[in-house]
Amino acid sequence: MRTNIYEIIKKTLGSRTPIWIQDVNPDSVHAAVLIPLFSENGEHKILFTKRSAQVKTHKGQISFPGGVVEERDQGPLETALREAHEEIGLLKEDVEILGQADDATTVVSNFIVHPFVGVIPYPYDFTISSEEVDRIIKIPLRVFLENDPKYRRTSAEFEGVTYPGSAFKYKGDVIWGATARILMNLVGILEGKLDLHGEVE
C-alpha cells in the first residue's frame, strides 16, 4: 500500500524551518498564497488561478490563490485562507494545512510572498470571483517534480516580452515568475521523497 503523499509532505515541511524574508526595502508588501493540493481520478494535482485583467497587479498571469496581508488578518496563513475564499469560494474549514514553504519575492511589485501548502477536497463547488479570477487551472503534481523538458523552461514569454528564469508549460498554460520560483522551492524541499510513478492523466 502506497504511503499517503500528503502525510509525507506534512512530515517533510514540519521537519524544517521555512526561510522568512525580511522587508527588502521600505516599499515591501507582505502577501500570502495557498498551494492547494487535491486528488482527481487517482492523480495528485495542484490548483492554480489565472488572474483576471481587472486586478491591480500581475494581470492575466497564472498564480496561486492569495493576496496582500491586511491588518485584520491574524497572520499570513489567515490571509492565504481568506483570499482563497474570496477568489474561488474555498472555505477555510475545508483546507488541511500541511505546512509552509520558503518565502519568495516579486521583482516589480515588491511583494514578499509567504506560501502555505494545503489539501482540499475534490470535486468542490468552487465559486469564482470574476473580478479577480479568469479561470481555475489544474496541473498534475508530477509535472513539477519530474525534470522533464516537455514541461520545464528556462524562460517565459508574456505579452511579447521574454523573461529569463525557471518556468513551466502545460497544455498551453505558462507558469513563471514568483509562482514558478515557489514551485521550484517546494520541489527542492520534496525532492526524492514522493513516489508518483504510475500516475497518468
One Martini backbone bead per residue (centre of mass of N, CA, C, O) as a GRO file, in nm:
protein
  201
    1MET     BB    1   0.095   0.037   0.024
    2ARG     BB    2   0.072   0.364  -0.027
    3THR     BB    3   0.186   0.636   0.094
    4ASN     BB    4   0.074   0.919   0.195
    5ILE     BB    5   0.176   1.213   0.053
    6TYR     BB    6   0.067   1.416   0.263
    7GLU     BB    7   0.227   1.303   0.500
    8ILE     BB    8   0.505   1.357   0.379
    9ILE     BB    9   0.478   1.660   0.341
   10LYS     BB   10   0.417   1.730   0.635
   11LYS     BB   11   0.677   1.611   0.755
   12THR     BB   12   0.879   1.773   0.584
   13LEU     BB   13   0.784   2.062   0.660
   14GLY     BB   14   0.798   2.005   0.981
   15SER     BB   15   1.133   1.954   0.976
   16ARG     BB   16   1.138   2.265   0.905
   17THR     BB   17   1.248   2.600   0.855
   18PRO     BB   18   1.131   2.855   0.714
   19ILE     BB   19   1.211   3.108   0.497
   20TRP     BB   20   1.238   3.439   0.595
   21ILE     BB   21   1.170   3.756   0.462
   22GLN     BB   22   1.268   4.052   0.485
   23ASP     BB   23   1.251   4.361   0.426
   24VAL     BB   24   1.384   4.487   0.138
   25ASN     BB   25   1.206   4.751   0.155
   26PRO     BB   26   0.990   5.011   0.226
   27ASP     BB   27   0.788   4.880  -0.013
   28SER     BB   28   0.718   4.629   0.113
   29VAL     BB   29   0.485   4.352   0.062
   30HIS     BB   30   0.275   4.139   0.221
   31ALA     BB   31   0.206   3.798   0.127
   32ALA     BB   32  -0.028   3.521   0.048
   33VAL     BB   33  -0.042   3.163  -0.027
   34LEU     BB   34  -0.210   2.885  -0.175
   35ILE     BB   35  -0.129   2.536  -0.211
   36PRO     BB   36  -0.346   2.333  -0.377
   37LEU     BB   37  -0.422   2.003  -0.302
   38PHE     BB   38  -0.530   1.715  -0.506
   39SER     BB   39  -0.758   1.452  -0.612
   40GLU     BB   40  -0.791   1.306  -0.951
   41ASN     BB   41  -0.834   1.002  -1.047
   42GLY     BB   42  -0.557   0.929  -0.872
   43GLU     BB   43  -0.439   1.226  -0.913
   44HIS     BB   44  -0.208   1.458  -0.832
   45LYS     BB   45  -0.276   1.811  -0.771
   46ILE     BB   46  -0.275   2.156  -0.875
   47LEU     BB   47  -0.407   2.471  -0.796
   48PHE     BB   48  -0.494   2.739  -1.011
   49THR     BB   49  -0.489   3.082  -1.123
   50LYS     BB   50  -0.622   3.311  -1.348
   51ARG     BB   51  -0.583   3.626  -1.381
   52SER     BB   52  -0.730   3.899  -1.433
   53ALA     BB   53  -0.771   4.224  -1.590
   54GLN     BB   54  -0.861   4.382  -1.304
   55VAL     BB   55  -0.621   4.361  -1.155
   56LYS     BB   56  -0.347   4.537  -1.037
   57THR     BB   57  -0.166   4.272  -1.048
   58HIS     BB   58  -0.071   4.031  -1.258
   59LYS     BB   59  -0.212   4.022  -1.522
   60GLY     BB   60  -0.295   3.703  -1.656
   61GLN     BB   61  -0.164   3.533  -1.450
   62ILE     BB   62  -0.032   3.256  -1.295
   63SER     BB   63  -0.157   3.140  -0.974
   64PHE     BB   64  -0.224   3.158  -0.651
   65PRO     BB   65  -0.412   3.182  -0.403
   66GLY     BB   66  -0.412   3.534  -0.303
   67GLY     BB   67  -0.256   3.807  -0.097
   68VAL     BB   68  -0.269   4.069   0.100
   69VAL     BB   69  -0.179   4.165   0.403
   70GLU     BB   70  -0.395   4.244   0.661
   71GLU     BB   71  -0.478   4.381   0.962
   72ARG     BB   72  -0.713   4.166   1.018
   73ASP     BB   73  -0.502   3.964   1.013
   74GLN     BB   74  -0.325   3.721   1.207
   75GLY     BB   75  -0.184   3.627   0.933
   76PRO     BB   76  -0.075   3.474   0.649
   77LEU     BB   77  -0.262   3.229   0.666
   78GLU     BB   78  -0.526   3.388   0.678
   79THR     BB   79  -0.486   3.522   0.410
   80ALA     BB   80  -0.485   3.274   0.226
   81LEU     BB   81  -0.773   3.177   0.312
   82ARG     BB   82  -0.931   3.432   0.248
   83GLU     BB   83  -0.854   3.455  -0.053
   84ALA     BB   84  -0.962   3.176  -0.139
   85HIS     BB   85  -1.253   3.252  -0.076
   86GLU     BB   86  -1.277   3.510  -0.255
   87GLU     BB   87  -1.182   3.373  -0.534
   88ILE     BB   88  -1.310   3.039  -0.503
   89GLY     BB   89  -1.484   2.950  -0.237
   90LEU     BB   90  -1.291   2.850  -0.014
   91LEU     BB   91  -1.307   2.692   0.277
   92LYS     BB   92  -1.113   2.679   0.556
   93GLU     BB   93  -1.236   2.402   0.671
   94ASP     BB   94  -1.140   2.252   0.385
   95VAL     BB   95  -0.841   2.295   0.493
   96GLU     BB   96  -0.529   2.120   0.503
   97ILE     BB   97  -0.248   2.200   0.659
   98LEU     BB   98   0.099   2.104   0.597
   99GLY     BB   99   0.258   2.385   0.542
  100GLN     BB  100   0.569   2.566   0.481
  101ALA     BB  101   0.736   2.753   0.269
  102ASP     BB  102   0.935   2.959   0.120
  103ASP     BB  103   1.000   3.257   0.052
  104ALA     BB  104   0.910   3.518  -0.184
  105THR     BB  105   0.971   3.736  -0.463
  106THR     BB  106   0.896   4.028  -0.636
  107VAL     BB  107   1.024   4.245  -0.865
  108VAL     BB  108   0.807   4.483  -0.917
  109SER     BB  109   0.583   4.467  -0.660
  110ASN     BB  110   0.730   4.401  -0.375
  111PHE     BB  111   0.677   4.114  -0.279
  112ILE     BB  112   0.624   3.907   0.009
  113VAL     BB  113   0.589   3.557  -0.006
  114HIS     BB  114   0.369   3.331   0.172
  115PRO     BB  115   0.369   2.978   0.158
  116PHE     BB  116   0.096   2.739   0.158
  117VAL     BB  117   0.017   2.402   0.223
  118GLY     BB  118  -0.277   2.224   0.091
  119VAL     BB  119  -0.572   2.034   0.136
  120ILE     BB  120  -0.841   1.953  -0.087
  121PRO     BB  121  -1.137   1.891  -0.194
  122TYR     BB  122  -1.251   1.645  -0.452
  123PRO     BB  123  -1.486   1.774  -0.554
  124TYR     BB  124  -1.584   2.133  -0.594
  125ASP     BB  125  -1.776   2.430  -0.512
  126PHE     BB  126  -1.682   2.669  -0.688
  127THR     BB  127  -1.643   3.036  -0.649
  128ILE     BB  128  -1.586   3.272  -0.884
  129SER     BB  129  -1.411   3.572  -0.908
  130SER     BB  130  -1.424   3.772  -1.185
  131GLU     BB  131  -1.241   4.012  -1.085
  132GLU     BB  132  -0.983   3.803  -1.021
  133VAL     BB  133  -1.085   3.544  -1.197
  134ASP     BB  134  -1.085   3.361  -1.490
  135ARG     BB  135  -0.955   3.071  -1.395
  136ILE     BB  136  -0.911   2.733  -1.344
  137ILE     BB  137  -0.615   2.528  -1.275
  138LYS     BB  138  -0.500   2.189  -1.354
  139ILE     BB  139  -0.198   2.025  -1.227
  140PRO     BB  140   0.017   1.793  -1.210
  141LEU     BB  141   0.259   1.729  -0.980
  142ARG     BB  142   0.469   1.580  -1.166
  143VAL     BB  143   0.546   1.820  -1.351
  144PHE     BB  144   0.736   1.945  -1.113
  145LEU     BB  145   0.911   1.685  -1.021
  146GLU     BB  146   0.988   1.649  -1.313
  147ASN     BB  147   1.272   1.669  -1.538
  148ASP     BB  148   1.091   1.778  -1.800
  149PRO     BB  149   1.122   1.935  -2.109
  150LYS     BB  150   0.815   1.947  -2.170
  151TYR     BB  151   0.781   2.156  -1.906
  152ARG     BB  152   1.045   2.288  -1.891
  153ARG     BB  153   1.190   2.617  -1.838
  154THR     BB  154   1.415   2.920  -1.883
  155SER     BB  155   1.160   3.075  -1.995
  156ALA     BB  156   0.920   3.349  -2.060
  157GLU     BB  157   0.633   3.448  -2.244
  158PHE     BB  158   0.484   3.786  -2.205
  159GLU     BB  159   0.349   4.005  -2.396
  160GLY     BB  160   0.627   3.987  -2.585
  161VAL     BB  161   0.804   3.904  -2.333
  162THR     BB  162   1.117   3.789  -2.214
  163TYR     BB  163   1.168   3.577  -1.924
  164PRO     BB  164   1.396   3.486  -1.716
  165GLY     BB  165   1.362   3.163  -1.587
  166SER     BB  166   1.176   2.963  -1.431
  167ALA     BB  167   0.948   2.731  -1.601
  168PHE     BB  168   0.611   2.628  -1.706
  169LYS     BB  169   0.447   2.394  -1.941
  170TYR     BB  170   0.080   2.332  -1.977
  171LYS     BB  171  -0.137   2.325  -2.212
  172GLY     BB  172  -0.047   2.649  -2.270
  173ASP     BB  173   0.040   2.698  -1.980
  174VAL     BB  174   0.226   2.955  -1.804
  175ILE     BB  175   0.475   2.934  -1.546
  176TRP     BB  176   0.605   3.215  -1.362
  177GLY     BB  177   0.802   3.359  -1.157
  178ALA     BB  178   0.707   3.336  -0.837
  179THR     BB  179   0.549   3.074  -0.881
  180ALA     BB  180   0.790   2.911  -0.991
  181ARG     BB  181   0.975   2.954  -0.744
  182ILE     BB  182   0.793   2.816  -0.541
  183LEU     BB  183   0.794   2.541  -0.684
  184MET     BB  184   1.100   2.493  -0.678
  185ASN     BB  185   1.121   2.493  -0.374
  186LEU     BB  186   0.928   2.255  -0.322
  187VAL     BB  187   1.082   2.051  -0.490
  188GLY     BB  188   1.341   2.062  -0.318
  189ILE     BB  189   1.210   1.965  -0.052
  190LEU     BB  190   1.076   1.689  -0.202
  191GLU     BB  191   1.313   1.551  -0.300
  192GLY     BB  192   1.280   1.198  -0.312
  193LYS     BB  193   0.987   1.155  -0.138
  194LEU     BB  194   0.810   1.095  -0.396
  195ASP     BB  195   0.565   0.856  -0.542
  196LEU     BB  196   0.425   0.891  -0.889
  197HIS     BB  197   0.419   0.633  -1.012
  198GLY     BB  198   0.145   0.568  -1.242
  199GLU     BB  199   0.060   0.847  -1.299
  200VAL     BB  200  -0.212   0.945  -1.505
  201GLU     BB  201  -0.430   1.113  -1.729
   0.00000   0.00000   0.00000
